[in-house]
């Protein structure tokens, strides 16, 4: 179903790919619209390694939401370390790419868990205020989960 990585010597281990996905600052979600055009949107996310799931929040409507409603298959990428090598016309990097299906999170407990994971990752020093924010905005915020079917990582050094 998924093609193997062409450059095997650059492939990260499963453990390294999971760590990169968990530690990434932001990721890019690629979706497909009903007009046949892809759409890539950078976003904050939280990775639940145990559940092999990527969580993110969203507005209730918009281009990204329309695309996800049209086609549930998505791709999500994260770039960690980068270093430009201008004299070599090259770049060193670590990256991870996940393929899976995106689903809206409608269960209240799972939605709270996902939003709490986002607060823990991005605003841990403001935990209590974050919980209050979840309580205030949960009805006006959509949460989605990418159920990861395939994850690869690559190191270009």
OpenMM code with the backbone's topology and positions (N, CA, C; nanometers):
from openmm import Vec3, app, unit

residues = "UNK UNK UNK UNK UNK UNK UNK UNK UNK UNK UNK UNK UNK UNK UNK UNK UNK UNK UNK UNK UNK UNK UNK UNK UNK UNK UNK UNK UNK UNK UNK UNK UNK UNK UNK UNK UNK UNK UNK UNK UNK UNK UNK UNK UNK UNK UNK UNK UNK UNK UNK UNK UNK UNK UNK UNK UNK UNK UNK UNK UNK UNK UNK UNK UNK UNK UNK UNK UNK UNK UNK UNK UNK UNK UNK UNK UNK UNK UNK UNK UNK UNK UNK UNK UNK UNK UNK UNK UNK UNK UNK UNK UNK UNK UNK UNK UNK UNK UNK UNK UNK UNK UNK UNK UNK UNK UNK UNK UNK UNK UNK UNK UNK UNK UNK UNK UNK UNK UNK UNK UNK UNK UNK UNK UNK UNK UNK UNK UNK UNK UNK UNK UNK UNK UNK UNK UNK UNK UNK UNK UNK UNK UNK UNK UNK UNK UNK UNK UNK UNK UNK UNK UNK UNK UNK UNK UNK".split()
positions = [
    Vec3(0.0818, -0.1196, 0.0000),
    Vec3(0.0000, 0.0000, 0.0000),
    Vec3(0.0868, 0.1267, 0.0000),
    Vec3(0.1851, 0.1334, 0.0903),
    Vec3(0.2742, 0.2481, 0.0960),
    Vec3(0.4091, 0.2075, 0.0392),
    Vec3(0.4648, 0.2914, -0.0444),
    Vec3(0.5934, 0.2610, -0.1073),
    Vec3(0.7053, 0.2673, -0.0039),
    Vec3(0.8006, 0.1757, -0.0130),
    Vec3(0.9151, 0.1812, 0.0790),
    Vec3(1.0035, 0.3016, 0.0463),
    Vec3(1.0765, 0.3489, 0.1454),
    Vec3(1.1656, 0.4620, 0.1255),
    Vec3(1.2766, 0.4221, 0.0279),
    Vec3(1.3013, 0.5087, -0.0676),
    Vec3(1.4014, 0.4812, -0.1708),
    Vec3(1.5422, 0.4808, -0.1138),
    Vec3(1.5747, 0.5768, -0.0311),
    Vec3(1.7100, 0.5910, 0.0253),
    Vec3(1.7126, 0.5307, 0.1661),
    Vec3(1.7254, 0.4005, 0.1736),
    Vec3(1.7203, 0.3274, 0.3012),
    Vec3(1.8229, 0.3779, 0.4025),
    Vec3(1.9385, 0.4230, 0.3546),
    Vec3(2.0434, 0.4680, 0.4467),
    Vec3(2.0034, 0.5946, 0.5214),
    Vec3(1.9011, 0.6644, 0.4747),
    Vec3(1.8553, 0.7862, 0.5408),
    Vec3(1.7353, 0.7627, 0.6324),
    Vec3(1.6806, 0.6430, 0.6311),
    Vec3(1.5595, 0.6140, 0.7063),
    Vec3(1.5860, 0.6116, 0.8563),
    Vec3(1.5007, 0.6830, 0.9313),
    Vec3(1.5068, 0.6810, 1.0771),
    Vec3(1.4420, 0.5532, 1.1282),
    Vec3(1.4821, 0.5112, 1.2457),
    Vec3(1.4162, 0.3975, 1.3095),
    Vec3(1.2740, 0.4396, 1.3485),
    Vec3(1.1920, 0.3412, 1.3798),
    Vec3(1.0548, 0.3703, 1.4232),
    Vec3(1.0559, 0.4572, 1.5487),
    Vec3(1.1465, 0.4268, 1.6410),
    Vec3(1.1592, 0.5035, 1.7648),
    Vec3(1.1964, 0.6490, 1.7356),
    Vec3(1.2935, 0.6690, 1.6455),
    Vec3(1.3360, 0.8057, 1.6098),
    Vec3(1.2250, 0.8824, 1.5384),
    Vec3(1.1524, 0.8154, 1.4501),
    Vec3(1.0419, 0.8817, 1.3785),
    Vec3(0.9315, 0.9220, 1.4757),
    Vec3(0.9008, 0.8342, 1.5717),
    Vec3(0.7999, 0.8674, 1.6726),
    Vec3(0.8438, 0.9850, 1.7590),
    Vec3(0.9701, 0.9881, 1.7971),
    Vec3(1.0219, 1.0987, 1.8793),
    Vec3(1.0157, 1.2310, 1.8032),
    Vec3(1.0546, 1.2271, 1.6767),
    Vec3(1.0488, 1.3482, 1.5953),
    Vec3(0.9045, 1.3980, 1.5824),
    Vec3(0.8120, 1.3048, 1.5612),
    Vec3(0.6718, 1.3436, 1.5504),
    Vec3(0.6221, 1.4024, 1.6822),
    Vec3(0.6620, 1.3439, 1.7937),
    Vec3(0.6187, 1.3925, 1.9249),
    Vec3(0.6784, 1.5289, 1.9590),
    Vec3(0.8040, 1.5514, 1.9202),
    Vec3(0.8754, 1.6721, 1.9619),
    Vec3(0.8650, 1.7891, 1.8648),
    Vec3(0.8120, 1.7675, 1.7453),
    Vec3(0.8070, 1.8738, 1.6451),
    Vec3(0.7305, 1.9955, 1.6930),
    Vec3(0.7765, 2.1122, 1.6520),
    Vec3(0.7110, 2.2364, 1.6940),
    Vec3(0.5782, 2.2572, 1.6220),
    Vec3(0.5748, 2.2283, 1.4947),
    Vec3(0.4514, 2.2371, 1.4173),
    Vec3(0.4609, 2.1370, 1.3034),
    Vec3(0.3481, 2.1101, 1.2420),
    Vec3(0.3447, 2.0189, 1.1284),
    Vec3(0.2639, 2.0781, 1.0158),
    Vec3(0.2683, 2.0121, 0.9022),
    Vec3(0.1917, 2.0565, 0.7862),
    Vec3(0.0959, 1.9455, 0.7459),
    Vec3(-0.0314, 1.9797, 0.7414),
    Vec3(-0.1371, 1.8866, 0.7041),
    Vec3(-0.1685, 1.9048, 0.5565),
    Vec3(-0.1642, 1.7945, 0.4815),
    Vec3(-0.1987, 1.7978, 0.3395),
    Vec3(-0.3316, 1.7267, 0.3202),
    Vec3(-0.4260, 1.7974, 0.2573),
    Vec3(-0.5592, 1.7438, 0.2307),
    Vec3(-0.5871, 1.7561, 0.0809),
    Vec3(-0.6969, 1.6959, 0.0391),
    Vec3(-0.7359, 1.7016, -0.1013),
    Vec3(-0.8786, 1.7535, -0.1109),
    Vec3(-0.8989, 1.8542, -0.1952),
    Vec3(-1.0312, 1.9132, -0.2097),
    Vec3(-1.1135, 1.8476, -0.3189),
    Vec3(-1.2409, 1.8793, -0.3218),
    Vec3(-1.3297, 1.8218, -0.4234),
    Vec3(-1.3001, 1.8760, -0.5628),
    Vec3(-1.2166, 1.9798, -0.5697),
    Vec3(-1.1753, 2.0332, -0.7002),
    Vec3(-1.0484, 1.9654, -0.7516),
    Vec3(-0.9974, 1.8676, -0.6759),
    Vec3(-0.8780, 1.7935, -0.7168),
    Vec3(-0.7474, 1.8581, -0.6762),
    Vec3(-0.7531, 1.9768, -0.6164),
    Vec3(-0.6316, 2.0454, -0.5747),
    Vec3(-0.5941, 2.0074, -0.4323),
    Vec3(-0.4656, 1.9845, -0.4081),
    Vec3(-0.4215, 1.9616, -0.2704),
    Vec3(-0.4147, 2.0941, -0.1958),
    Vec3(-0.4189, 2.0848, -0.0642),
    Vec3(-0.4101, 2.2017, 0.0223),
    Vec3(-0.3227, 2.1631, 0.1409),
    Vec3(-0.2205, 2.2407, 0.1685),
    Vec3(-0.1302, 2.2138, 0.2798),
    Vec3(-0.1383, 2.3285, 0.3796),
    Vec3(-0.1650, 2.2944, 0.5051),
    Vec3(-0.1815, 2.3960, 0.6085),
    Vec3(-0.0901, 2.3647, 0.7274),
    Vec3(-0.0029, 2.4586, 0.7657),
    Vec3(0.0780, 2.4384, 0.8858),
    Vec3(-0.0102, 2.4534, 1.0095),
    Vec3(0.0150, 2.3706, 1.1102),
    Vec3(-0.0660, 2.3801, 1.2313),
    Vec3(0.0052, 2.3216, 1.3526),
    Vec3(-0.0416, 2.3646, 1.4697),
    Vec3(0.0034, 2.3062, 1.5957),
    Vec3(-0.0658, 2.1720, 1.6118),
    Vec3(-0.0013, 2.0799, 1.6807),
    Vec3(-0.0567, 1.9467, 1.6951),
    Vec3(0.0015, 1.8810, 1.8195),
    Vec3(-0.0605, 1.7731, 1.8597),
    Vec3(-0.0071, 1.6892, 1.9670),
    Vec3(-0.0104, 1.5458, 1.9172),
    Vec3(0.0965, 1.4734, 1.9438),
    Vec3(0.1092, 1.3355, 1.8978),
    Vec3(0.0918, 1.2418, 2.0153),
    Vec3(-0.0015, 1.1510, 2.0032),
    Vec3(-0.0238, 1.0477, 2.1033),
    Vec3(0.0381, 0.9196, 2.0488),
    Vec3(0.1640, 0.8961, 2.0883),
    Vec3(0.2387, 0.7824, 2.0342),
    Vec3(0.1708, 0.6502, 2.0665),
    Vec3(0.1192, 0.6371, 2.1887),
    Vec3(0.0557, 0.5116, 2.2299),
    Vec3(-0.0647, 0.4798, 2.1403),
    Vec3(-0.1403, 0.5810, 2.1060),
    Vec3(-0.2587, 0.5605, 2.0220),
    Vec3(-0.2329, 0.5795, 1.8744),
    Vec3(-0.1048, 0.6091, 1.8385),
    Vec3(-0.0688, 0.6366, 1.6993),
    Vec3(-0.1666, 0.7368, 1.6377),
    Vec3(-0.1852, 0.8501, 1.7091),
    Vec3(-0.2808, 0.9513, 1.6644),
    Vec3(-0.2196, 1.0907, 1.6751),
    Vec3(-0.2537, 1.1740, 1.5802),
    Vec3(-0.2133, 1.3146, 1.5790),
    Vec3(-0.3405, 1.3953, 1.6011),
    Vec3(-0.3401, 1.4810, 1.7037),
    Vec3(-0.4560, 1.5646, 1.7337),
    Vec3(-0.4257, 1.7102, 1.6973),
    Vec3(-0.5272, 1.7797, 1.6493),
    Vec3(-0.5161, 1.9230, 1.6256),
    Vec3(-0.6533, 1.9862, 1.6383),
    Vec3(-0.6541, 2.1156, 1.6652),
    Vec3(-0.7822, 2.1864, 1.6745),
    Vec3(-0.7994, 2.2722, 1.5511),
    Vec3(-0.9226, 2.3129, 1.5303),
    Vec3(-0.9547, 2.3848, 1.4076),
    Vec3(-1.0790, 2.4699, 1.4302),
    Vec3(-1.0987, 2.5636, 1.3380),
    Vec3(-1.2269, 2.6328, 1.3325),
    Vec3(-1.3322, 2.5301, 1.2907),
    Vec3(-1.4569, 2.5643, 1.3077),
    Vec3(-1.5653, 2.4726, 1.2728),
    Vec3(-1.5882, 2.4638, 1.1220),
    Vec3(-1.5463, 2.5665, 1.0496),
    Vec3(-1.5648, 2.5687, 0.9046),
    Vec3(-1.4385, 2.6227, 0.8385),
    Vec3(-1.4284, 2.6040, 0.7074),
    Vec3(-1.3155, 2.6582, 0.6325),
    Vec3(-1.2662, 2.5596, 0.5278),
    Vec3(-1.1668, 2.6035, 0.4529),
    Vec3(-1.1098, 2.5261, 0.3426),
    Vec3(-1.0612, 2.3892, 0.3890),
    Vec3(-0.9833, 2.3888, 0.4961),
    Vec3(-0.9282, 2.2642, 0.5503),
    Vec3(-1.0404, 2.1685, 0.5912),
    Vec3(-1.1412, 2.2205, 0.6604),
    Vec3(-1.2539, 2.1390, 0.7056),
    Vec3(-1.3313, 2.0836, 0.5855),
    Vec3(-1.3548, 2.1678, 0.4854),
    Vec3(-1.4234, 2.1204, 0.3642),
    Vec3(-1.3460, 2.0051, 0.3005),
    Vec3(-1.2141, 2.0203, 0.2915),
    Vec3(-1.1322, 1.9156, 0.2308),
    Vec3(-1.1366, 1.7861, 0.3125),
    Vec3(-1.1284, 1.7978, 0.4449),
    Vec3(-1.1305, 1.6784, 0.5289),
    Vec3(-1.2662, 1.6081, 0.5213),
    Vec3(-1.3727, 1.6862, 0.5041),
    Vec3(-1.5056, 1.6266, 0.4871),
    Vec3(-1.5170, 1.5563, 0.3522),
    Vec3(-1.4458, 1.6078, 0.2525),
    Vec3(-1.4478, 1.5481, 0.1180),
    Vec3(-1.3670, 1.4196, 0.1131),
    Vec3(-1.2466, 1.4219, 0.1709),
    Vec3(-1.1547, 1.3067, 0.1633),
    Vec3(-1.0849, 1.2906, 0.2972),
    Vec3(-1.1018, 1.1753, 0.3600),
    Vec3(-1.0435, 1.1528, 0.4929),
    Vec3(-0.8963, 1.1132, 0.4882),
    Vec3(-0.8453, 1.0705, 0.3740),
    Vec3(-0.7032, 1.0353, 0.3646),
    Vec3(-0.6203, 1.1632, 0.3621),
    Vec3(-0.5216, 1.1688, 0.4527),
    Vec3(-0.4379, 1.2874, 0.4642),
    Vec3(-0.2922, 1.2463, 0.4825),
    Vec3(-0.2070, 1.3445, 0.4696),
    Vec3(-0.0650, 1.3290, 0.4946),
    Vec3(-0.0245, 1.4419, 0.5895),
    Vec3(0.0643, 1.4112, 0.6846),
    Vec3(0.1078, 1.5090, 0.7826),
    Vec3(0.2589, 1.5005, 0.7943),
    Vec3(0.3275, 1.6130, 0.7828),
    Vec3(0.4738, 1.6116, 0.7884),
    Vec3(0.5269, 1.7078, 0.8938),
    Vec3(0.6417, 1.6700, 0.9487),
    Vec3(0.7100, 1.7498, 1.0499),
    Vec3(0.8574, 1.7564, 1.0108),
    Vec3(0.9156, 1.8740, 1.0233),
    Vec3(1.0594, 1.8898, 1.0033),
    Vec3(1.1177, 1.9311, 1.1373),
    Vec3(1.2177, 1.8580, 1.1810),
    Vec3(1.2836, 1.8896, 1.3079),
    Vec3(1.4085, 1.9706, 1.2812),
    Vec3(1.5207, 1.9092, 1.2979),
    Vec3(1.6508, 1.9728, 1.2791),
    Vec3(1.6701, 2.0124, 1.1320),
    Vec3(1.7224, 2.1331, 1.1115),
    Vec3(1.7659, 2.1752, 0.9782),
    Vec3(1.8953, 2.2548, 0.9916),
    Vec3(1.9788, 2.2440, 0.8911),
    Vec3(2.1016, 2.3234, 0.8841),
    Vec3(2.1357, 2.3413, 0.7374),
    Vec3(2.1354, 2.4675, 0.6935),
    Vec3(2.1711, 2.4983, 0.5550),
    Vec3(2.3206, 2.4806, 0.5345),
    Vec3(2.3566, 2.4236, 0.4203),
    Vec3(2.4964, 2.4063, 0.3807),
    Vec3(2.5139, 2.4773, 0.2456),
    Vec3(2.5191, 2.6107, 0.2467),
    Vec3(2.5197, 2.6847, 0.1210),
    Vec3(2.6372, 2.6499, 0.0295),
    Vec3(2.7533, 2.6217, 0.0894),
    Vec3(2.8708, 2.5903, 0.0083),
    Vec3(2.8576, 2.4551, -0.0624),
    Vec3(2.7663, 2.3709, -0.0134),
    Vec3(2.7432, 2.2397, -0.0746),
    Vec3(2.6111, 2.2348, -0.1512),
    Vec3(2.5383, 2.3480, -0.1491),
    Vec3(2.4074, 2.3545, -0.2142),
    Vec3(2.3161, 2.2445, -0.1615),
    Vec3(2.3136, 2.2329, -0.0283),
    Vec3(2.2420, 2.1234, 0.0349),
    Vec3(2.1890, 2.1685, 0.1713),
    Vec3(2.1096, 2.0829, 0.2328),
    Vec3(2.0545, 2.1067, 0.3655),
    Vec3(2.0575, 1.9768, 0.4441),
    Vec3(2.1003, 1.9839, 0.5687),
    Vec3(2.0862, 1.8715, 0.6598),
    Vec3(1.9485, 1.8838, 0.7247),
    Vec3(1.8849, 1.7706, 0.7541),
    Vec3(1.7494, 1.7770, 0.8093),
    Vec3(1.7113, 1.6451, 0.8741),
    Vec3(1.6096, 1.6524, 0.9594),
    Vec3(1.5358, 1.5374, 1.0100),
    Vec3(1.3895, 1.5657, 0.9785),
    Vec3(1.3192, 1.4678, 0.9234),
    Vec3(1.1781, 1.4869, 0.8928),
    Vec3(1.1020, 1.3579, 0.9169),
    Vec3(0.9726, 1.3725, 0.9397),
    Vec3(0.8837, 1.2580, 0.9560),
    Vec3(0.7568, 1.2854, 0.8758),
    Vec3(0.7042, 1.1797, 0.8159),
    Vec3(0.5819, 1.1906, 0.7356),
    Vec3(0.4864, 1.0802, 0.7802),
    Vec3(0.3631, 1.1199, 0.8102),
    Vec3(0.2596, 1.0247, 0.8514),
    Vec3(0.1476, 1.0254, 0.7484),
    Vec3(0.0975, 0.9079, 0.7193),
    Vec3(-0.0198, 0.8919, 0.6346),
    Vec3(-0.1298, 0.8319, 0.7210),
    Vec3(-0.2519, 0.8747, 0.7013),
    Vec3(-0.3615, 0.8187, 0.7778),
    Vec3(-0.4939, 0.8788, 0.7377),
    Vec3(-0.5932, 0.8501, 0.8195),
    Vec3(-0.7279, 0.9028, 0.7973),
    Vec3(-0.7616, 0.9976, 0.9101),
    Vec3(-0.8222, 1.1105, 0.8722),
    Vec3(-0.8580, 1.2117, 0.9702),
    Vec3(-1.0065, 1.1971, 1.0043),
    Vec3(-1.0347, 1.2107, 1.1336),
    Vec3(-1.1712, 1.1986, 1.1830),
    Vec3(-1.1998, 1.3112, 1.2805),
    Vec3(-1.3226, 1.3631, 1.2808),
    Vec3(-1.3571, 1.4600, 1.3847),
    Vec3(-1.3662, 1.3891, 1.5191),
    Vec3(-1.3227, 1.4568, 1.6235),
    Vec3(-1.3339, 1.4022, 1.7589),
    Vec3(-1.4606, 1.4595, 1.8191),
    Vec3(-1.5604, 1.3749, 1.8356),
    Vec3(-1.6901, 1.4183, 1.8887),
    Vec3(-1.7119, 1.3762, 2.0331),
    Vec3(-1.6393, 1.2757, 2.0786),
    Vec3(-1.6508, 1.2303, 2.2165),
    Vec3(-1.5922, 1.3371, 2.3088),
    Vec3(-1.6704, 1.3826, 2.4054),
    Vec3(-1.6284, 1.4909, 2.4940),
    Vec3(-1.5006, 1.4627, 2.5702),
    Vec3(-1.4862, 1.3410, 2.6215),
    Vec3(-1.3671, 1.3065, 2.6994),
    Vec3(-1.2435, 1.3040, 2.6114),
    Vec3(-1.2549, 1.2486, 2.4905),
    Vec3(-1.1394, 1.2448, 2.3999),
    Vec3(-1.1033, 1.3856, 2.3532),
    Vec3(-1.2052, 1.4691, 2.3317),
    Vec3(-1.1806, 1.6072, 2.2890),
    Vec3(-1.1048, 1.6835, 2.3980),
    Vec3(-1.1472, 1.6673, 2.5232),
    Vec3(-1.0768, 1.7321, 2.6346),
    Vec3(-0.9339, 1.6806, 2.6455),
    Vec3(-0.9151, 1.5497, 2.6294),
    Vec3(-0.7811, 1.4907, 2.6345),
    Vec3(-0.6920, 1.5519, 2.5265),
    Vec3(-0.7450, 1.5628, 2.4035),
    Vec3(-0.6674, 1.6184, 2.2930),
    Vec3(-0.6288, 1.7636, 2.3202),
    Vec3(-0.7240, 1.8444, 2.3673),
    Vec3(-0.6947, 1.9847, 2.3964),
    Vec3(-0.5956, 1.9962, 2.5122),
    Vec3(-0.6058, 1.9065, 2.6107),
    Vec3(-0.5100, 1.9066, 2.7221),
    Vec3(-0.3700, 1.8693, 2.6732),
    Vec3(-0.3604, 1.7765, 2.5780),
    Vec3(-0.2297, 1.7423, 2.5203),
    Vec3(-0.1678, 1.8634, 2.4506),
    Vec3(-0.2506, 1.9423, 2.3822),
    Vec3(-0.2009, 2.0635, 2.3162),
    Vec3(-0.1512, 2.1652, 2.4186),
    Vec3(-0.2247, 2.1821, 2.5274),
    Vec3(-0.1820, 2.2757, 2.6322),
    Vec3(-0.0512, 2.2277, 2.6946),
    Vec3(-0.0432, 2.0982, 2.7233),
    Vec3(0.0783, 2.0426, 2.7830),
    Vec3(0.1992, 2.0667, 2.6930),
    Vec3(0.1795, 2.0529, 2.5626),
    Vec3(0.2909, 2.0691, 2.4684),
    Vec3(0.3301, 2.2154, 2.4492),
    Vec3(0.2323, 2.3035, 2.4333),
    Vec3(0.2623, 2.4413, 2.3934),
    Vec3(0.2526, 2.5446, 2.5062),
    Vec3(0.1798, 2.5147, 2.6121),
    Vec3(0.1563, 2.6150, 2.7171),
    Vec3(0.1597, 2.5535, 2.8561),
    Vec3(0.2534, 2.4642, 2.8807),
    Vec3(0.2585, 2.3902, 3.0073),
    Vec3(0.2678, 2.4820, 3.1293),
    Vec3(0.3320, 2.5968, 3.1139),
    Vec3(0.3459, 2.6893, 3.2266),
    Vec3(0.2146, 2.7609, 3.2597),
    Vec3(0.1137, 2.7419, 3.1771),
    Vec3(-0.0154, 2.8074, 3.1960),
    Vec3(-0.1269, 2.7022, 3.2009),
    Vec3(-0.0988, 2.5931, 3.2694),
    Vec3(-0.1879, 2.4773, 3.2728),
    Vec3(-0.3290, 2.5141, 3.3195),
    Vec3(-0.3404, 2.5811, 3.4330),
    Vec3(-0.4730, 2.6131, 3.4873),
    Vec3(-0.5510, 2.7048, 3.3931),
    Vec3(-0.4833, 2.8083, 3.3407),
    Vec3(-0.5505, 2.8965, 3.2451),
    Vec3(-0.5906, 2.8202, 3.1194),
    Vec3(-0.5093, 2.7246, 3.0798),
    Vec3(-0.5407, 2.6428, 2.9630),
    Vec3(-0.6652, 2.5592, 2.9847),
    Vec3(-0.6776, 2.5002, 3.1031),
    Vec3(-0.7982, 2.4218, 3.1341),
    Vec3(-0.9226, 2.5099, 3.1324),
    Vec3(-0.9081, 2.6330, 3.1823),
    Vec3(-1.0200, 2.7277, 3.1787),
    Vec3(-1.0549, 2.7635, 3.0347),
    Vec3(-0.9534, 2.7792, 2.9512),
    Vec3(-0.9756, 2.8088, 2.8095),
    Vec3(-1.0503, 2.6943, 2.7428),
    Vec3(-1.0121, 2.5703, 2.7735),
    Vec3(-1.0820, 2.4542, 2.7176),
    Vec3(-1.2295, 2.4590, 2.7566),
    Vec3(-1.2561, 2.4854, 2.8829),
    Vec3(-1.3948, 2.4893, 2.9313),
    Vec3(-1.4757, 2.5968, 2.8592),
    Vec3(-1.4143, 2.7120, 2.8330),
    Vec3(-1.4841, 2.8224, 2.7664),
    Vec3(-1.5064, 2.7987, 2.6177),
    Vec3(-1.4075, 2.7399, 2.5512),
    Vec3(-1.4099, 2.7379, 2.4045),
    Vec3(-1.4407, 2.6030, 2.3413),
    Vec3(-1.4609, 2.5012, 2.4225),
    Vec3(-1.4769, 2.3667, 2.3686),
    Vec3(-1.5928, 2.3567, 2.2685),
    Vec3(-1.7030, 2.4262, 2.2934),
    Vec3(-1.8184, 2.4197, 2.2021),
    Vec3(-1.7918, 2.4899, 2.0692),
    Vec3(-1.6961, 2.5813, 2.0664),
    Vec3(-1.6683, 2.6602, 1.9466),
    Vec3(-1.5421, 2.6149, 1.8743),
    Vec3(-1.4852, 2.5039, 1.9191),
    Vec3(-1.3604, 2.4539, 1.8624),
    Vec3(-1.3794, 2.3113, 1.8133),
    Vec3(-1.3359, 2.2859, 1.6922),
    Vec3(-1.3365, 2.1497, 1.6403),
    Vec3(-1.2026, 2.0854, 1.6723),
    Vec3(-1.2049, 1.9575, 1.7003),
    Vec3(-1.0832, 1.8805, 1.7232),
    Vec3(-1.0860, 1.7627, 1.6275),
    Vec3(-0.9706, 1.7366, 1.5673),
    Vec3(-0.9582, 1.6267, 1.4717),
    Vec3(-0.8461, 1.5341, 1.5150),
    Vec3(-0.8581, 1.4106, 1.4718),
    Vec3(-0.7574, 1.3094, 1.5008),
    Vec3(-0.7188, 1.2424, 1.3695),
    Vec3(-0.5882, 1.2374, 1.3449),
    Vec3(-0.5369, 1.1576, 1.2339),
    Vec3(-0.4964, 1.0234, 1.2933),
    Vec3(-0.5637, 0.9186, 1.2501),
    Vec3(-0.5247, 0.7845, 1.2918),
    Vec3(-0.4121, 0.7411, 1.1990),
    Vec3(-0.2909, 0.7366, 1.2519),
    Vec3(-0.1720, 0.7110, 1.1703),
    Vec3(-0.1722, 0.5650, 1.1234),
    Vec3(-0.1609, 0.5476, 0.9923),
    Vec3(-0.1528, 0.4144, 0.9324),
    Vec3(-0.0096, 0.3798, 0.8923),
    Vec3(0.0692, 0.4835, 0.8634),
    Vec3(0.2072, 0.4620, 0.8186),
    Vec3(0.2893, 0.5846, 0.8558),
    Vec3(0.4036, 0.5622, 0.9201),
    Vec3(0.4918, 0.6714, 0.9616),
    Vec3(0.6337, 0.6385, 0.9204),
    Vec3(0.6987, 0.7332, 0.8560),
    Vec3(0.8389, 0.7170, 0.8220),
    Vec3(0.9156, 0.8413, 0.8650),
    Vec3(1.0430, 0.8239, 0.8876),
    Vec3(1.1297, 0.9353, 0.9217),
    Vec3(1.2547, 0.9283, 0.8373),
    Vec3(1.3124, 1.0452, 0.8132),
    Vec3(1.4294, 1.0517, 0.7262),
    Vec3(1.5300, 1.1496, 0.7841),
    Vec3(1.6579, 1.1133, 0.7768),
    Vec3(1.7659, 1.2005, 0.8219),
    Vec3(1.8572, 1.2252, 0.7034),
    Vec3(1.8713, 1.3505, 0.6679),
    Vec3(1.9595, 1.3880, 0.5579),
    Vec3(2.0836, 1.4558, 0.6122),
    Vec3(2.1857, 1.3771, 0.6436),
    Vec3(2.3116, 1.4327, 0.6962),
    Vec3(2.4270, 1.3539, 0.6401),
] * unit.nanometer
topology = app.Topology()
chain = topology.addChain("A")
for resn in residues:
    res = topology.addResidue(resn, chain)
    for name in ("N", "CA", "C"):
        topology.addAtom(name, app.Element.getBySymbol(name[0]), res)
